[in-house]
Amino acid sequence: MSYKLNFLSIFRELFVPHYRSLEFRAKILTAMLIAKKSISDSDYYEVEDIAKDIYGNDEKRIHILVQTIKEYVDKATQGSKLNLDILLKDIDYELKSIKRYVKKIDFEHLRRLMINSDETDAVFQQQVYEFFLNEVRIYSHN
C-alpha cells in the first residue's frame, strides 16, 4: 500500500467506528469496478447511491466509503501492486478470517454496478460476481 493510503487507512481505523467493515465493503465494490476496462462518472454515482442504501443518512460513512473506493480504484488503475487478483485474494482471506463479512456482500448492489457495462466488461464482472457467489456459498456454511 502506498504511504498515503496506509496513513489514511490507519487514520480512518482510529476515528471511524467499524472501519474494517466499511473497508471490506469498499473492496467488494472496487472489485466489481476494476473488472471494467474504464470506469465512468456514472459508475461513481451508482456507488454513491449504493452507499446511501447501506448507510442511510450517515453522510460521513457514505463519503468515507465512496472515497475509499476511489482510492482503491486509483491505486489499481495506476499500475501499482493492487490489481483484481490481489484484491480478490484479500477478500477471500478476510472472509476466511471473519465469516460474518459474508453478510456484507449484497448481490443486488453488485448487479447495479453491472447494468451500464458493455459486453466485454459484463463478462469480467460476471466472473467476479460468480466468485462472490462461491465465496458466500463456502463461508456462510462454516
N, C-alpha and C positions, 0 to 999 in steps of 0.2 A: 504494500500500500504506500502511496506517496506520503510524504511528511504532512502535507496539508490535510489530506483525507484522514490520516491517522490522528492528527490533532483534533480535527472536527469530530471524529468518531468518539474519542476519549472525552471531549468536552460535552458532547451530547449524552454520552453514557452517564456522566456525572450529574447532569442537570435536567435530563428528560426522563420522567418515570417510565419504566418498561421499554427503554430504548432498544434493547435486544430484540424484542418482539417486533417493534416498528422496523428495525433494520432487516429482519428476516422477510417481512412483507415487501420491503424495498427490493430485496434480492429477487424475490419471486417475480415481481412486476418488471424489474430490469431484464431478467432472463427473457421474458416474452418480447420486450422491446428490442433487445440487441440481436434477436433472431432475425430481425428485418435488415434489409440492405441499407435503408435510410429511414431515419426517424423524423417525422414531421411535427410541426406545432400542434396539429390536431391530435397526435398521439399524447402529447403532454397535457392537452385539455382533457382528454379522456382519463389520464392518470389523476388529474386533479379531481375530476368527478368521482372516480373510484375512491380517492382519499376522503372525499366528503361523505360517501356512502359508509366508509369504515368508521370515521371519527366524528360524524355529525357536525356539530357546531364548534368543535375544538380546533379553531383556526391555527393554533400553534402546532399541533400534531399534524394537521393537514399540510402545512407549509414545510415542516421538517421531513415528512415522508416524501413529498414531491422533490424537495431539494436533495435529499439523499439519493433518490432515483436518478436525478440529473447528474449528480456527481459520479455515480456508478457508470452511467451511460457514457459520460465524458471520458472516464478512465478506460473503459472498454473500447471506445472508438478512437482513442489517441495512440493506439499501438502499445499500450503498457502491458504489464503482465496479467491483466484481467481480461479474460475472454469468456465466451459462453460455456465452454467445457469446464473451466476452473470454477465459474460461478455455480454451475450445476453440481459439481463435486462438493463445493462448500455447502450448498443447500442440503445435499444428501447427508453430509456429516452432521449438520445441525439437526436434521430430522431424526437421525440415528441417536443423537445425544439427548435431544429434548423432544420427545414424541408428541407432546401436546401442540407443537407447532403445526402438526398436520391440520389442525382446525383453522389455521390461519390461511390456508390455501382455499381461495374462493374461485371455483371454476367459472362462475358467471362473470366475474371480473376479468379473468383471463380471456374468455371468449370475446368480451368487449374490445380487448386490445387487438383482436384478430379481424375485426369487421372491415376496416379500411385497408387491408393488406392486399397486395397483388398476389397472383397465383403462386409465384416462387416463394415469396415471403410467407404466405399462408402454409405452404408445405413445411417449411422450417419451424414455424410457430406451432403447427400441429404436432410435430415431433417433440417439441418442448412440452406442450400440453399433455401429450401421452406419457412423457417422462414423469410429470407431476401426478398423473392418474396412477401410475405404477407405484410411485413413492407413497402415495396415500394408501394404496392397497397394502403395501408392505408394512408400513409403520403404524397404521391405525389398528392393526390386529396384535401388535406386540405390546 
